[in-house]
Amino acid sequence: MKNITLTSLKGVKVGHSTHLDKLTGTTVVLFDKDYPMAYKTYGGSPGTYNTDTLTNGKSDFRGHAMFISGGSWSGLRAGGEIVTKLIENKIGFKSYKIVNPNVTGAIVFDLGTRIEQYDPKYAREAFDNLSSEPVKRGNVGAGTGTSVGKFQYQHNGEIFSGMKTGVGCARIDLGNGVIVSAMTVLNALGNVILPDGKILAGNRSDVKGEKYKTFGGFSQFLTQEKSNTTISIVGLNVDLKIRENYERVAHLATQGQTRAINPVNTSLDGDTVFVFSNEEKKDFLTPLGGQIARGSNWNNLDVDIIGQAAANAVQESIYDACYQSESIKFDALDGIIPSAKDYK
């Protein structure tokens, strides 16, 4: 079976720490050398780690690992634990007598925050579970305690009525060996919308004959639920040469979240997209690639092709996060948080 996950890219390993009893976990992505990285966040409440260096005007945009963690802001402690593991394994830039890893990542505010404080040992466990095998999806890693459809509670605003999601993956092959892969941890305030406009997973309704609530129009008992945020990591095998091109791909990739989630990038979401490349392919897509790919003189439409493929991969990974997830028992509407495949 074809590997549709980030590990289909050479030099990439992914590891999960999964705690189903705590409804939280961590996911780590490790590179075999320093890779160029970029990110974009349009959510109103992001929780990110060491992302300043990934923006325009900064010098150091190459790094060794990324992570997504549950636990809300306390989950940012995962970053320090991963740095420690990298140092122990002598992975990082060599600066005089020290090993100096560059790590970036982000957190989601998952259901586990209702159970107990996030434990940073989960990041070490995820690192120890790193593998080049296809990435496990569903209720695993940072997706262990994630859900969607939380903008309105039912029964006079008192009962959680979202649906279970998790980790999803997708891959787009552009030809000539060019791969664009995405992994998403789906934890949105909004509903997940299919291309035909139907809701795949979202805010369940307690009204007979009505399956879902929608955000459009006036909605009673709007929640102040902060347990949200969708994080996507996009991996490429094309050398885009300069920081601005990676940042452009990250920007375009966020459109995948916009297509699949409604509403998205709300004040209570921290929706973010990261991008990296293993730089395997030095020539670009068009027959003229070798001629136009010199320095910063890139054909902008070629970068846009990569960016749109990234958006498609993110969109499909969001749907995959719904399809791969399993229902869980919880203090919620009907005593369950159902997955898309179980909610009829």
MOVENNOR-V549968 format. One record per residue. N is the residue number from 1. PHI is phi in degrees with one decimal (999 if undefined). D_LAST is the distance of its C-alpha to the last C-alpha in Angstrom with 2 decimals. Layout:
N_PHI_D_LAST ; N_PHI_D_LAST
This chain:
1_999_29.46 ; 2_-65.1_30.18 ; 3_-80.2_30.05 ; 4_-98.5_27.98 ; 5_-102.2_28.68 ; 6_-59.1_31.62 ; 7_-75.5_33.64 ; 8_-71.4_34.07 ; 9_-90.1_36.78 ; 10_-60.1_40.10 ; 11_86.1_41.20 ; 12_-112.8_37.83 ; 13_-124.2_36.40 ; 14_-133.0_33.27 ; 15_-135.5_32.75 ; 16_-115.3_30.10 ; 17_-116.1_30.59 ; 18_-121.7_27.44 ; 19_-126.7_27.40 ; 20_-63.7_24.08 ; 21_-71.0_25.82 ; 22_-102.6_26.95 ; 23_52.7_23.86 ; 24_-155.6_26.26 ; 25_173.7_28.24 ; 26_-142.4_30.29 ; 27_-126.7_30.45 ; 28_-119.0_33.88 ; 29_-117.7_34.99 ; 30_-113.7_38.62 ; 31_-105.1_40.97 ; 32_-80.9_43.98 ; 33_-159.5_46.21 ; 34_-72.7_46.07 ; 35_-112.6_43.72 ; 36_-68.0_43.65 ; 37_-136.2_40.80 ; 38_-153.0_39.54 ; 39_-156.9_36.85 ; 40_-142.1_35.53 ; 41_-132.4_33.73 ; 42_-121.9_32.66 ; 43_-71.0_30.59 ; 44_-82.7_32.44 ; 45_-139.6_32.30 ; 46_-79.4_32.92 ; 47_-128.1_34.11 ; 48_-122.1_36.08 ; 49_-124.1_38.83 ; 50_56.4_42.02 ; 51_-98.6_40.81 ; 52_-58.2_44.00 ; 53_-71.6_45.67 ; 54_-93.8_42.99 ; 55_-102.1_43.89 ; 56_-56.6_46.59 ; 57_92.5_50.10 ; 58_-99.8_49.56 ; 59_-90.2_51.32 ; 60_-108.5_49.14 ; 61_-116.8_45.77 ; 62_-104.5_45.75 ; 63_-148.7_44.04 ; 64_-113.8_43.16 ; 65_-162.1_39.63 ; 66_-130.7_36.50 ; 67_-147.3_33.95 ; 68_-128.5_30.70 ; 69_-135.8_30.39 ; 70_-77.1_28.34 ; 71_94.4_30.29 ; 72_56.4_30.83 ; 73_-60.6_34.53 ; 74_-64.5_35.67 ; 75_-71.0_33.90 ; 76_-65.2_36.54 ; 77_-63.3_38.82 ; 78_-57.6_37.20 ; 79_-57.8_39.42 ; 80_-65.4_42.61 ; 81_-66.8_41.54 ; 82_-68.7_40.80 ; 83_-57.5_44.18 ; 84_-60.9_45.82 ; 85_-63.7_44.27 ; 86_-64.6_45.40 ; 87_-62.4_48.90 ; 88_-60.5_49.04 ; 89_-96.6_48.21 ; 90_57.3_50.71 ; 91_-106.3_48.13 ; 92_150.4_49.03 ; 93_-68.8_51.87 ; 94_-94.0_55.26 ; 95_-120.0_57.15 ; 96_55.6_60.60 ; 97_-103.2_59.98 ; 98_-120.4_56.31 ; 99_-98.5_52.94 ; 100_-126.8_51.01 ; 101_-75.3_47.29 ; 102_-112.7_45.30 ; 103_-125.8_41.67 ; 104_-134.7_39.06 ; 105_175.4_35.48 ; 106_-156.8_33.04 ; 107_-120.8_30.80 ; 108_-120.5_27.36 ; 109_-91.5_26.88 ; 110_-96.4_24.31 ; 111_-66.2_22.91 ; 112_-61.9_25.89 ; 113_-66.3_28.18 ; 114_-85.7_27.01 ; 115_-107.3_28.28 ; 116_-163.8_31.61 ; 117_-63.7_33.81 ; 118_-60.3_33.18 ; 119_-105.7_35.68 ; 120_-62.2_37.43 ; 121_-63.2_37.88 ; 122_-61.2_34.33 ; 123_-66.5_35.84 ; 124_-65.4_38.55 ; 125_-62.0_36.09 ; 126_-61.5_34.17 ; 127_-62.5_37.55 ; 128_-67.2_38.55 ; 129_-95.5_35.38 ; 130_-57.4_36.17 ; 131_-152.8_35.73 ; 132_-94.2_36.04 ; 133_-71.2_33.31 ; 134_-52.5_29.99 ; 135_-68.1_28.20 ; 136_-69.2_25.48 ; 137_-126.0_22.16 ; 138_98.6_19.13 ; 139_-81.3_19.89 ; 140_-138.3_23.62 ; 141_51.2_26.64 ; 142_-66.8_26.26 ; 143_-93.4_22.48 ; 144_-59.7_22.28 ; 145_-117.5_21.49 ; 146_-97.2_20.02 ; 147_-157.9_17.08 ; 148_-134.3_16.28 ; 149_75.9_15.69 ; 150_-120.3_18.47 ; 151_-77.6_20.49 ; 152_-143.8_19.63 ; 153_-92.7_19.15 ; 154_-93.9_17.79 ; 155_54.2_19.92 ; 156_59.6_23.02 ; 157_78.7_22.53 ; 158_-108.8_22.60 ; 159_-114.8_19.18 ; 160_-60.0_17.74 ; 161_-137.5_14.26 ; 162_-79.5_14.00 ; 163_-129.8_11.98 ; 164_-78.5_13.75 ; 165_-133.0_15.75 ; 166_176.5_19.12 ; 167_-95.5_21.77 ; 168_-130.1_21.31 ; 169_-136.8_24.07 ; 170_-158.0_25.18 ; 171_-142.3_28.54 ; 172_-117.4_30.39 ; 173_-102.7_33.56 ; 174_-95.9_36.05 ; 175_91.9_38.70 ; 176_57.0_42.04 ; 177_78.1_40.27 ; 178_-81.5_38.81 ; 179_-118.8_35.58 ; 180_-125.7_33.31 ; 181_-122.9_30.68 ; 182_-136.2_28.35 ; 183_-126.9_26.66 ; 184_-124.5_24.47 ; 185_-101.8_23.52 ; 186_-97.7_20.67 ; 187_-149.0_20.84 ; 188_-83.0_20.63 ; 189_-65.5_20.82 ; 190_-85.7_19.03 ; 191_-88.3_15.80 ; 192_-95.8_15.55 ; 193_-112.7_16.18 ; 194_-76.0_16.26 ; 195_-56.4_19.58 ; 196_-85.2_18.35 ; 197_92.4_17.46 ; 198_-75.8_13.66 ; 199_-86.1_12.04 ; 200_-86.1_10.82 ; 201_-156.1_10.70 ; 202_176.2_12.41 ; 203_-80.4_13.33 ; 204_-68.3_10.66 ; 205_-97.8_11.99 ; 206_-100.5_13.29 ; 207_-92.4_14.21 ; 208_-58.9_12.92 ; 209_84.1_11.55 ; 210_-117.6_11.32 ; 211_-82.3_8.33 ; 212_-132.2_10.94 ; 213_-90.6_14.65 ; 214_-119.2_17.10 ; 215_-79.2_20.47 ; 216_-65.3_22.50 ; 217_79.1_24.79 ; 218_-71.8_25.69 ; 219_-129.2_23.22 ; 220_-71.3_24.25 ; 221_58.8_24.26 ; 222_-56.8_24.16 ; 223_-83.9_24.23 ; 224_-101.6_27.12 ; 225_-57.7_24.83 ; 226_-100.3_26.83 ; 227_-82.3_24.59 ; 228_-133.6_23.95 ; 229_111.1_25.47 ; 230_-113.5_24.54 ; 231_-118.7_27.29 ; 232_-119.2_27.84 ; 233_-118.0_30.73 ; 234_-107.5_31.96 ; 235_-113.1_34.49 ; 236_-122.9_37.01 ; 237_-119.2_39.82 ; 238_-112.3_41.98 ; 239_-79.9_44.92 ; 240_-90.2_44.63 ; 241_74.3_48.05 ; 242_-125.0_47.85 ; 243_-55.3_45.77 ; 244_-58.6_45.04 ; 245_-70.0_43.24 ; 246_-66.2_40.86 ; 247_-67.0_40.24 ; 248_-63.2_39.60 ; 249_-63.1_36.97 ; 250_-60.9_35.30 ; 251_-60.8_35.39 ; 252_-66.2_33.88 ; 253_-64.3_31.19 ; 254_-62.5_29.84 ; 255_-63.8_28.80 ; 256_-63.6_25.98 ; 257_-65.9_24.57 ; 258_-64.4_25.28 ; 259_-68.5_23.46 ; 260_-100.0_20.21 ; 261_-126.6_20.09 ; 262_-143.3_20.53 ; 263_-78.7_22.55 ; 264_-130.7_24.47 ; 265_55.8_27.88 ; 266_-76.0_27.74 ; 267_-67.4_30.40 ; 268_-106.7_28.10 ; 269_-113.2_27.15 ; 270_-117.1_29.62 ; 271_-54.3_28.21 ; 272_-144.8_30.66 ; 273_-127.5_31.37 ; 274_-106.7_34.02 ; 275_-133.2_35.79 ; 276_-142.1_38.18 ; 277_-140.6_40.09 ; 278_-84.9_41.89 ; 279_61.4_44.34 ; 280_-63.6_44.55 ; 281_-92.6_44.99 ; 282_-89.4_48.09 ; 283_-89.7_48.15 ; 284_-100.4_45.67 ; 285_-75.1_43.72 ; 286_-84.6_46.37 ; 287_-58.7_49.56 ; 288_-90.2_51.48 ; 289_-50.9_49.62 ; 290_-63.6_52.69 ; 291_-87.4_54.72 ; 292_-91.6_52.44 ; 293_-92.3_51.07 ; 294_-119.1_54.15 ; 295_59.4_53.98 ; 296_-98.8_51.91 ; 297_-85.3_52.57 ; 298_-95.8_49.08 ; 299_-75.3_47.58 ; 300_-60.5_45.00 ; 301_-67.2_42.81 ; 302_-64.7_42.56 ; 303_-62.6_41.25 ; 304_-64.2_38.78 ; 305_-61.2_37.56 ; 306_-61.1_36.84 ; 307_-63.4_35.21 ; 308_-70.3_32.88 ; 309_-63.1_31.94 ; 310_-63.2_31.26 ; 311_-62.0_29.00 ; 312_-63.5_27.05 ; 313_-65.4_26.86 ; 314_-62.3_25.66 ; 315_-57.6_22.94 ; 316_-67.9_21.74 ; 317_-68.1_22.09 ; 318_-66.3_19.75 ; 319_-62.6_16.97 ; 320_-62.5_18.06 ; 321_-62.2_17.83 ; 322_-76.3_14.06 ; 323_-66.5_13.68 ; 324_-85.7_16.22 ; 325_-83.6_15.08 ; 326_-117.8_14.04 ; 327_-65.4_12.44 ; 328_-133.7_15.35 ; 329_-76.8_16.44 ; 330_-164.1_17.99 ; 331_-73.7_19.46 ; 332_-152.1_16.56 ; 333_-54.2_14.13 ; 334_64.3_13.08 ; 335_71.1_15.33 ; 336_-150.2_13.13 ; 337_-111.2_12.64 ; 338_-80.4_9.47 ; 339_-84.9_9.83 ; 340_-61.3_8.20 ; 341_-75.4_7.81 ; 342_-100.6_6.21 ; 343_-86.8_3.80 ; 344_-111.6_0.00
